[in-house]
């Protein structure tokens, strides 16, 4: 059994998903519908605005026809590391040994590195960035390059 682990993104002031959260969640739904994954683990705790990222993802999944039994919530995390760390027991509980991490393309290298560090066998699947301006994409890649370096240092420091 393979599960999708959907990494969180912010919830807007009115409790609706940000474009990134919607994009990631609906991509996971498409993987479920295609039979690529048998369950969806929604990751993300409470950010600046309620409800939790995981709860918003759950609503999107249910609205798209994913059965409740195929949706698992991890609603305590506030970072990529916590998303994946807290998803490990849920992955085991749903009988999964493999995972497909769902995140945006600029974030995939950090997500994959973190999963490997935690012993999660995973591939990464990314939705298209339709509607996102080139300037925004450039800013996100630059931000992520810094975060990737920080995570590499942080994960390697924990091992020593």
Secondary structure, 3 states (H helix, E strand, C coil): CEEEEECCCCECCCCCECHHHHHHHHHHHHHHHCCCCCEEEEECCCCCCCCCHHHHHHHHHHHCCCCHHHEEEECCCCCHHHHHHHHHHHHHHCCCCEEEEECCHHHHHHHHHHHHHCCCEEEEECCCCCCCCHHHHHHHHHHHHHHHHHHHHHHHHHHC
